[in-house]
Amino acid sequence: MSGTANDIDPELTLGQIALEQKRIREKLIKEGVFNQNKLLPKPIDFCRVVVIHPDNASGFHDFKHLADKLVDVCEFMYVSSHFEGGAVEKEMQAAFDRALALHERSPIDALVIIRGGGSRQGLLTLITENIIRSIASFPAPVMVGVGHTDDKLLIDEVANIACGTPSKVIEYVMQTILRQVESAIYNFNQITSSSDNKLIILMARVNEFNAIIKSKVSSIISIYANKLMNNLSTIRNNAAKQIVSLDKTISENVSSIKIYVKRGIIYLDKNLSQIASAISSIASIKIDNYIANIIQNKNIVLNSTNKILMEYQGNVNHYANELKNNALRQRLRIEEKLNNSFETIELLSPAQTLKRGYCLSVGKSGVIKSFESAEKERSFTIRFTDGEGQVELIEEQPE
């Protein structure tokens, strides 16, 4: 028996590939780089994805065909590179640099590396230390689908997610987005119900606060009004007492004047000729002094009364302004709480959910949450952020 070798690669054998993978693995583990990307949190949604791919590969075309259907919810940015030949490492490094620049400009959700439809021997050109290091140290989760399901290489070990083939990569992306859509619909229904209940509770609290504020303001105004009336009554009583005292003093002074006049008249009768001028002078001085004292005392009483009244008026104005400012601050705080609550409700509104690129199916009975409900409705409306359309389910007739 004899055999013929049709194709032998003298530079690379399976044993040499295994040794090279072992060397790279041990070196990156020692440096602490090997598991960096694998330990990153797996994507929970996909909005921006960079795809490194070979030109004109069948696996890439299958991937792009399905990815184009997600254009409204996810942006795919494609970077081409050779996956076979002598320029692979240089072109792959340039592709990694381009992906990193896109990530730094605006964070991406994942870096996808796909290659399908080629020979298994072509995959071996991807096993270089630079390529494995670039994948392991990339700051965003890396998804790989570069071979068939039975091809397990070092790039699968360091990647965050290894799907095997390009079709499984895009299937993973689509399933993740679908879960997010279902979760968004569920959360929207929960938020709508919760928001209505919270709004009712909030309005009840606002009415309660208004009643409390009105009650407190009325009570405070009543207290200060009573104090003011008591103070005014005290002022009036004090003023009346001072006026009575002044009248008494005036009466006493008048009586003294009369006595002095009578005595003067008697004295004048006896010594009219000697003291006429002296009496006239003294009487005039005393009368002027008494009149001046009366006027001075009256002015003092009036000034004191006016000063007291002005002080109480200032206190009343101060208390009134304080009450007004307190009521205004209470109102502003309540309005701020209301505005914050309305802004929160607005952020969770259906319109904001639609702006993220999702759509809602609405029938006569409300939001449609399952295909079974859609079959029962038969005809329903699909709402997008920029419009809506009518959908009707048509049952296919067997041929």
ChimeraX attribute file (.defattr): number of C-alpha atoms within 10 A of each C-alpha:
attribute: neighborCount
match mode: 1-to-1
recipient: residues
	/A:1	2
	/A:2	3
	/A:3	5
	/A:4	5
	/A:5	5
	/A:6	5
	/A:7	6
	/A:8	8
	/A:9	7
	/A:10	6
	/A:11	6
	/A:12	11
	/A:13	11
	/A:14	10
	/A:15	9
	/A:16	11
	/A:17	14
	/A:18	13
	/A:19	12
	/A:20	16
	/A:21	19
	/A:22	12
	/A:23	12
	/A:24	19
	/A:25	20
	/A:26	13
	/A:27	14
	/A:28	18
	/A:29	12
	/A:30	10
	/A:31	9
	/A:32	12
	/A:33	18
	/A:34	23
	/A:35	16
	/A:36	20
	/A:37	24
	/A:38	21
	/A:39	13
	/A:40	15
	/A:41	10
	/A:42	16
	/A:43	15
	/A:44	11
	/A:45	18
	/A:46	19
	/A:47	18
	/A:48	18
	/A:49	21
	/A:50	24
	/A:51	23
	/A:52	24
	/A:53	25
	/A:54	19
	/A:55	14
	/A:56	9
	/A:57	14
	/A:58	15
	/A:59	21
	/A:60	21
	/A:61	16
	/A:62	14
	/A:63	21
	/A:64	18
	/A:65	11
	/A:66	14
	/A:67	17
	/A:68	12
	/A:69	11
	/A:70	17
	/A:71	12
	/A:72	11
	/A:73	14
	/A:74	20
	/A:75	16
	/A:76	20
	/A:77	15
	/A:78	15
	/A:79	18
	/A:80	15
	/A:81	20
	/A:82	18
	/A:83	24
	/A:84	17
	/A:85	9
	/A:86	10
	/A:87	12
	/A:88	17
	/A:89	21
	/A:90	13
	/A:91	15
	/A:92	22
	/A:93	15
	/A:94	15
	/A:95	21
	/A:96	20
	/A:97	14
	/A:98	14
	/A:99	25
	/A:100	19
	/A:101	12
	/A:102	16
	/A:103	20
	/A:104	10
	/A:105	9
	/A:106	10
	/A:107	15
	/A:108	22
	/A:109	20
	/A:110	26
	/A:111	27
	/A:112	26
	/A:113	24
	/A:114	26
	/A:115	25
	/A:116	24
	/A:117	14
	/A:118	16
	/A:119	11
	/A:120	13
	/A:121	11
	/A:122	12
	/A:123	17
	/A:124	16
	/A:125	15
	/A:126	19
	/A:127	18
	/A:128	16
	/A:129	16
	/A:130	15
	/A:131	18
	/A:132	23
	/A:133	18
	/A:134	17
	/A:135	27
	/A:136	26
	/A:137	19
	/A:138	21
	/A:139	18
	/A:140	23
	/A:141	24
	/A:142	28
	/A:143	30
	/A:144	27
	/A:145	25
	/A:146	30
	/A:147	23
	/A:148	17
	/A:149	11
	/A:150	8
	/A:151	13
	/A:152	13
	/A:153	19
	/A:154	18
	/A:155	24
	/A:156	21
	/A:157	18
	/A:158	27
	/A:159	28
	/A:160	27
	/A:161	21
	/A:162	22
	/A:163	22
	/A:164	23
	/A:165	22
	/A:166	29
	/A:167	19
	/A:168	16
	/A:169	21
	/A:170	22
	/A:171	15
	/A:172	15
	/A:173	20
	/A:174	19
	/A:175	12
	/A:176	15
	/A:177	19
	/A:178	13
	/A:179	13
	/A:180	16
	/A:181	17
	/A:182	14
	/A:183	12
	/A:184	14
	/A:185	21
	/A:186	12
	/A:187	13
	/A:188	16
	/A:189	15
	/A:190	11
	/A:191	16
	/A:192	15
	/A:193	11
	/A:194	12
	/A:195	19
	/A:196	12
	/A:197	11
	/A:198	14
	/A:199	15
	/A:200	11
	/A:201	11
	/A:202	15
	/A:203	12
	/A:204	12
	/A:205	13
	/A:206	17
	/A:207	11
	/A:208	12
	/A:209	15
	/A:210	16
	/A:211	12
	/A:212	12
	/A:213	16
	/A:214	13
	/A:215	11
	/A:216	14
	/A:217	16
	/A:218	12
	/A:219	12
	/A:220	15
	/A:221	14
	/A:222	12
	/A:223	11
	/A:224	15
	/A:225	13
	/A:226	12
	/A:227	13
	/A:228	16
	/A:229	11
	/A:230	12
	/A:231	15
	/A:232	16
	/A:233	12
	/A:234	12
	/A:235	17
	/A:236	14
	/A:237	12
	/A:238	14
	/A:239	16
	/A:240	12
	/A:241	12
	/A:242	16
	/A:243	16
	/A:244	12
	/A:245	12
	/A:246	16
	/A:247	13
	/A:248	12
	/A:249	13
	/A:250	16
	/A:251	12
	/A:252	12
	/A:253	16
	/A:254	14
	/A:255	12
	/A:256	12
	/A:257	16
	/A:258	12
	/A:259	12
	/A:260	13
	/A:261	15
	/A:262	12
	/A:263	12
	/A:264	19
	/A:265	14
	/A:266	12
	/A:267	14
	/A:268	16
	/A:269	11
	/A:270	11
	/A:271	12
	/A:272	14
	/A:273	9
	/A:274	10
	/A:275	14
	/A:276	14
	/A:277	10
	/A:278	10
	/A:279	17
	/A:280	11
	/A:281	11
	/A:282	11
	/A:283	15
	/A:284	11
	/A:285	12
	/A:286	12
	/A:287	14
	/A:288	12
	/A:289	12
	/A:290	15
	/A:291	14
	/A:292	12
	/A:293	13
	/A:294	17
	/A:295	12
	/A:296	12
	/A:297	15
	/A:298	15
	/A:299	12
	/A:300	12
	/A:301	17
	/A:302	15
	/A:303	12
	/A:304	13
	/A:305	15
	/A:306	13
	/A:307	12
	/A:308	15
	/A:309	16
	/A:310	12
	/A:311	11
	/A:312	16
	/A:313	14
	/A:314	12
	/A:315	14
	/A:316	16
	/A:317	12
	/A:318	12
	/A:319	15
	/A:320	15
	/A:321	12
	/A:322	12
	/A:323	17
	/A:324	13
	/A:325	12
	/A:326	14
	/A:327	16
	/A:328	12
	/A:329	12
	/A:330	15
	/A:331	16
	/A:332	12
	/A:333	11
	/A:334	16
	/A:335	13
	/A:336	12
	/A:337	14
	/A:338	16
	/A:339	12
	/A:340	12
	/A:341	16
	/A:342	14
	/A:343	12
	/A:344	12
	/A:345	18
	/A:346	13
	/A:347	12
	/A:348	16
	/A:349	15
	/A:350	19
	/A:351	14
	/A:352	13
	/A:353	18
	/A:354	15
	/A:355	12
	/A:356	13
	/A:357	15
	/A:358	19
	/A:359	18
	/A:360	19
	/A:361	20
	/A:362	18
	/A:363	18
	/A:364	10
	/A:365	9
	/A:366	9
	/A:367	17
	/A:368	21
	/A:369	15
	/A:370	10
	/A:371	9
	/A:372	10
	/A:373	13
	/A:374	19
	/A:375	15
	/A:376	11
	/A:377	16
	/A:378	14
	/A:379	15
	/A:380	21
	/A:381	17
	/A:382	16
	/A:383	17
	/A:384	18
	/A:385	16
	/A:386	7
	/A:387	7
	/A:388	13
	/A:389	10
	/A:390	12
	/A:391	13
	/A:392	12
	/A:393	12
	/A:394	9
	/A:395	8
	/A:396	6
	/A:397	5
	/A:398	4
	/A:399	3
